[in-house]
Amino acid sequence: MWLNDSEWVGMHQADVSRALRAGLAFRQLEDTIRGTLDAAETTEEAGMKPEREQELLKALAQ
């Protein structure tokens, strides 16, 4: 996960061993991605337009 906020510096260095011993289980990456996409909303301010995506995919396939 990419975090661009100084308040979260060091988050990926936290020791989770106690949580693992207590039964923490990680979700499969596919489940995480699917859940993120299901919850995501498209906006005009973020991401690329579908037409541009198709244009790039066609160029990549050549």
N, C-alpha and C positions, 0 to 999 in steps of 0.2 A: 504494500500500500504506500502510495506517495503522499506525504504530508508536507504542506508548505505553510506551516504555522509554527512560529517559534515556541508557542506554549506546549507543543507536542514533541519537542526535541527529546530524544532518548526513549520514546515510547517503545521502539523495537528492541531496546536493550533490557527491557524489564524481565526479571526472572519469573517464569511461570511454572517452575517445577512443583511448587506447593499445589497450584491449581490442577496440574496434571495428576498428581498423587490423589487429589480429592475427586478425580473423575472427569475433569474437563475433557471434552471431545471436540475435535475440529471438524467443521463441515467440509465435505468434498468441494473442491474448487468449482466443479460444474454447478453444484447447488448454490454456491455463493454467487456465481455469475448470473445464473437464472433468476435468483431472487433479486439481485440488483437491477437487472433489466426489467423485470416485472414491476418493480417499484419506481423505476426512473420515468421521468416525464421529459419529453422533448420540449425545447424552447428555441426561440429564434436567436437567443443570445449565445447558445453553446452548441458545439458540435458542427458538423458540416451538413449542408442540405443534401437530401437523398439523391438529387440529380447529380451533384458533384461527386458523391460517393460512387454512383454507377459509372460516371465518366472515368474515374480513377481505377475502378476495378476492371473496366474494359481495357484500359491502357496497360494495366499490369498483366492481363491475360495474353497480350500480344507478344 
